Amino acid sequence: MDRFKQSIRQTPEVMNGYYITGESDFVLIVTARSMEDYEIFTRKFFYENPDIKGFKTMVIMDRVKVGFALPIDLAAF
């Protein structure tokens, strides 16, 4: 687990990495210039890593909303 977290931190194609609960262990947001570059990345990062048992990819079609502000009243704390 720690070895994979370290590889996430050291891989420039990985923009964001989250250790999560549920069906999967991690969610990674990666970037690539083309689908060919993405395929090269997946081969190197996932297929050649013996610690990876499987992975599922999703491609973002459209950014509908992006925000990182927390909708809470911090004064209440």
C-alpha atoms as an extended CHARMM CRD file, in Angstrom:
* protein
*
        77  EXT
         1         1  MET       CA              0.0000000000        0.0000000000        0.0000000000  PROA      1               0.0000000000
         2         2  ASP       CA              2.7180000000        2.4770000000        0.9670000000  PROA      2               0.0000000000
         3         3  ARG       CA              4.7390000000        1.5690000000       -2.1190000000  PROA      3               0.0000000000
         4         4  PHE       CA              1.7550000000        2.3270000000       -4.3660000000  PROA      4               0.0000000000
         5         5  LYS       CA              1.0600000000        5.6200000000       -2.5780000000  PROA      5               0.0000000000
         6         6  GLN       CA              4.6760000000        6.5900000000       -3.1770000000  PROA      6               0.0000000000
         7         7  SER       CA              4.4220000000        5.7390000000       -6.8750000000  PROA      7               0.0000000000
         8         8  ILE       CA              1.3200000000        7.9540000000       -7.1100000000  PROA      8               0.0000000000
         9         9  ARG       CA              3.2470000000       10.8480000000       -5.5730000000  PROA      9               0.0000000000
        10        10  GLN       CA              6.1800000000       10.3710000000       -7.9610000000  PROA      10              0.0000000000
        11        11  THR       CA              4.2160000000       10.0200000000      -11.2050000000  PROA      11              0.0000000000
        12        12  PRO       CA              3.7190000000       13.3240000000      -13.0490000000  PROA      12              0.0000000000
        13        13  GLU       CA              0.7120000000       12.0430000000      -15.0420000000  PROA      13              0.0000000000
        14        14  VAL       CA             -1.2290000000       11.5720000000      -11.7860000000  PROA      14              0.0000000000
        15        15  MET       CA             -2.8230000000       14.9160000000      -10.9910000000  PROA      15              0.0000000000
        16        16  ASN       CA             -4.7820000000       13.7300000000       -7.9350000000  PROA      16              0.0000000000
        17        17  GLY       CA             -4.7750000000       10.4960000000       -5.9740000000  PROA      17              0.0000000000
        18        18  TYR       CA             -7.2800000000        9.4560000000       -3.3270000000  PROA      18              0.0000000000
        19        19  TYR       CA             -7.1990000000        6.4400000000       -0.9970000000  PROA      19              0.0000000000
        20        20  ILE       CA            -10.8700000000        5.5250000000       -0.6050000000  PROA      20              0.0000000000
        21        21  THR       CA            -13.2840000000        3.0640000000        0.9730000000  PROA      21              0.0000000000
        22        22  GLY       CA            -15.6300000000        0.7760000000       -0.9000000000  PROA      22              0.0000000000
        23        23  GLU       CA            -15.2760000000       -1.3670000000       -3.9840000000  PROA      23              0.0000000000
        24        24  SER       CA            -11.9650000000        0.2120000000       -5.0290000000  PROA      24              0.0000000000
        25        25  ASP       CA             -8.9230000000        1.2320000000       -3.0180000000  PROA      25              0.0000000000
        26        26  PHE       CA             -7.8470000000        4.3000000000       -4.9840000000  PROA      26              0.0000000000
        27        27  VAL       CA             -9.1960000000        6.9160000000       -7.3590000000  PROA      27              0.0000000000
        28        28  LEU       CA             -6.6070000000        8.5770000000       -9.5770000000  PROA      28              0.0000000000
        29        29  ILE       CA             -7.0880000000       11.5570000000      -11.8320000000  PROA      29              0.0000000000
        30        30  VAL       CA             -4.5050000000       11.4030000000      -14.5800000000  PROA      30              0.0000000000
        31        31  THR       CA             -3.7310000000       13.4920000000      -17.6210000000  PROA      31              0.0000000000
        32        32  ALA       CA             -2.3870000000       12.5540000000      -21.0330000000  PROA      32              0.0000000000
        33        33  ARG       CA             -1.8990000000       14.4750000000      -24.2670000000  PROA      33              0.0000000000
        34        34  SER       CA             -3.5570000000       11.7800000000      -26.3560000000  PROA      34              0.0000000000
        35        35  MET       CA             -5.1870000000        8.3780000000      -26.0590000000  PROA      35              0.0000000000
        36        36  GLU       CA             -1.9120000000        6.8960000000      -27.2960000000  PROA      36              0.0000000000
        37        37  ASP       CA             -0.0570000000        8.5610000000      -24.4000000000  PROA      37              0.0000000000
        38        38  TYR       CA             -2.7950000000        7.3710000000      -22.0410000000  PROA      38              0.0000000000
        39        39  GLU       CA             -2.3630000000        3.8010000000      -23.2650000000  PROA      39              0.0000000000
        40        40  ILE       CA              1.4050000000        4.0230000000      -22.7440000000  PROA      40              0.0000000000
        41        41  PHE       CA              0.7990000000        5.3520000000      -19.2270000000  PROA      41              0.0000000000
        42        42  THR       CA             -1.6600000000        2.5780000000      -18.3240000000  PROA      42              0.0000000000
        43        43  ARG       CA              0.7010000000       -0.1000000000      -19.5760000000  PROA      43              0.0000000000
        44        44  LYS       CA              3.5920000000        1.2990000000      -17.5650000000  PROA      44              0.0000000000
        45        45  PHE       CA              1.7290000000        2.3050000000      -14.4090000000  PROA      45              0.0000000000
        46        46  PHE       CA             -0.9170000000       -0.4340000000      -14.0930000000  PROA      46              0.0000000000
        47        47  TYR       CA             -0.1220000000       -3.4920000000      -16.2230000000  PROA      47              0.0000000000
        48        48  GLU       CA              3.5700000000       -3.6310000000      -15.3280000000  PROA      48              0.0000000000
        49        49  ASN       CA              2.9000000000       -3.2130000000      -11.5930000000  PROA      49              0.0000000000
        50        50  PRO       CA              2.5730000000       -6.6400000000       -9.9060000000  PROA      50              0.0000000000
        51        51  ASP       CA              0.7850000000       -5.0390000000       -6.9310000000  PROA      51              0.0000000000
        52        52  ILE       CA             -2.1780000000       -3.9960000000       -9.1200000000  PROA      52              0.0000000000
        53        53  LYS       CA             -4.8410000000       -6.7030000000       -9.2790000000  PROA      53              0.0000000000
        54        54  GLY       CA             -7.1390000000       -4.7660000000      -11.6210000000  PROA      54              0.0000000000
        55        55  PHE       CA             -8.2340000000       -1.3110000000      -12.6120000000  PROA      55              0.0000000000
        56        56  LYS       CA            -11.1470000000        0.4380000000      -14.2810000000  PROA      56              0.0000000000
        57        57  THR       CA            -10.9150000000        3.6150000000      -16.3180000000  PROA      57              0.0000000000
        58        58  MET       CA            -13.4050000000        6.3610000000      -17.0290000000  PROA      58              0.0000000000
        59        59  VAL       CA            -12.9100000000        9.2520000000      -19.4270000000  PROA      59              0.0000000000
        60        60  ILE       CA            -14.2620000000       12.6880000000      -18.5340000000  PROA      60              0.0000000000
        61        61  MET       CA            -16.4920000000       13.8980000000      -21.3490000000  PROA      61              0.0000000000
        62        62  ASP       CA            -17.3760000000       17.3290000000      -19.9490000000  PROA      62              0.0000000000
        63        63  ARG       CA            -16.5710000000       19.3390000000      -16.8520000000  PROA      63              0.0000000000
        64        64  VAL       CA            -19.9660000000       20.3070000000      -15.4500000000  PROA      64              0.0000000000
        65        65  LYS       CA            -18.8570000000       21.9000000000      -12.1840000000  PROA      65              0.0000000000
        66        66  VAL       CA            -15.5800000000       22.1980000000      -10.3150000000  PROA      66              0.0000000000
        67        67  GLY       CA            -15.2530000000       23.6610000000       -6.8620000000  PROA      67              0.0000000000
        68        68  PHE       CA            -13.2420000000       23.1020000000       -3.7550000000  PROA      68              0.0000000000
        69        69  ALA       CA            -14.8820000000       25.5320000000       -1.3280000000  PROA      69              0.0000000000
        70        70  LEU       CA            -16.6030000000       23.8740000000        1.6110000000  PROA      70              0.0000000000
        71        71  PRO       CA            -20.1970000000       25.0560000000        2.0340000000  PROA      71              0.0000000000
        72        72  ILE       CA            -19.9770000000       25.2440000000        5.8250000000  PROA      72              0.0000000000
        73        73  ASP       CA            -19.9350000000       28.0850000000        8.2860000000  PROA      73              0.0000000000
        74        74  LEU       CA            -16.4700000000       27.9310000000        9.8370000000  PROA      74              0.0000000000
        75        75  ALA       CA            -17.5090000000       30.4510000000       12.4890000000  PROA      75              0.0000000000
        76        76  ALA       CA            -19.8080000000       27.7770000000       13.9320000000  PROA      76              0.0000000000
        77        77  PHE       CA            -16.7730000000       25.7180000000       14.9070000000  PROA      77              0.0000000000
